[in-house]
C-alpha cells in the first residue's frame, strides 16, 4: 500500500518534470537561443545620458557610463525601461518610464539580434529592431539635479550650443629634439559631447585627419605623442631605441568660457608650441593678429622602447 | 563470479516499477536543472548541492520503503557515493569561489 502511494508520488513528480522540460524547450526556443545586443544610440544629438535602466522579467540592467551597448541572453526579453537624459540644445532633462513592446521585440529576436534605441531631437526617441522602426516614443520634460559638479549647467549648455570650430597647429622649435608626432594619433577630446577627434598626420605643422585638415570642436584635453630624433649610427644599440614624449594637455574651462562668451567669432586657430627643452611652451588661440595665451596644465611622460620596425 | 551474476539477474528480475520511476525521475531532475542553470555558471554552483540532497532524500525514502534486501544494499552504496560526491563538490565550489574572489580583488 505504502509502496503504491510512493510510486504514485514519484510518477507525479516525473510527469511534472517532463512537462517542465518540454515547456522550457518550447518557450525559450533552445535551438535559436543566442545573445542579442541592446544599443543606445545618441550620436546625432547632443545629449548626456543621466540614467538608464532596462527591466526584463526578473532582473534589471543599466548600461555603464561610457558604453552604449549591452548584450543579453536571448531568454531575457526587455519589458520596461527608465531613461533620463539631458538635451544640451534644449537645456532640458527628459524622462521616460514605461513599457516596451514585448511581443514586437520577441518577434524581431527570432530573426536577428540587434535592438536599439535612437534618441532624436528634443524629447523623441525610437525603438529600432534590425534597422526597422518598431515604435516611436515621447519622453516628458522633468526637472533634475545638475549632474556635473565641476562645470555649471549654464557653461555646459553654452559650449554645447556653440558652433566653435578649431584648427590646430603644432610648432616644434627648430632646435627641438623631437621631430614628429608619433604613429599613435593625436587625440582631441571634446568636452561637451564626450566624443573625440583624432589627428593621424602632421603636414607643415597642421594636424590632418584622413588627408583633410582637422577641424575640431571645443577642446578639453589634447593627447600628443612626439618622437625623438634618432641620431645614432645604424647598428648601435641606441639606433633601435624609440623615445616618445607624451603630453597630456588640459585646458582651463573657465578661461575658454570667458574667451568665447566675449568673442563673436566662431573659428579659431590653435597653436601649440613646443620649445627646445621639449616642454610645452605655450598654447595660443590666434584671432586675426591677436594671440590669446591659454592657461593649460600639462603632464609629461617619456617612454623609451625598442623600435620593432627597425629590427625587421 | 557466477554468484554475482545471479544476484544481478535477481535484482533485475525483481526490479519494481518504483526503481524504474525513481531512476527516470533522477535523470530528468538533472536534465531540468541543467536546462534552468547553465553548466558551471554561478547559479549552477550555488544550487547544485540542493538537487543532490533532494535526490538523496528521494532515494532514502525508497530504500526505507523497499522490502528487497539486494536492492537496499545497492541503493545504500549509491547513497554513499552521492555523499562523497557532495563533499567533493562542496570543496570544489569553495575553491572556485576563492579563485573568483582572488581574480576580482587582483
Interface residues (C-beta under 8 A of the other chain):
Chain A: X2 X3 X6 X7 X10 X11 X13 X14 X17 X18 X20 X21 X24 X25
Chain B: X16 X17 X18 X21 X22 X24 X25 X28 X29 X31 X32 X35 X36 X58 X61 X62 X65 X66
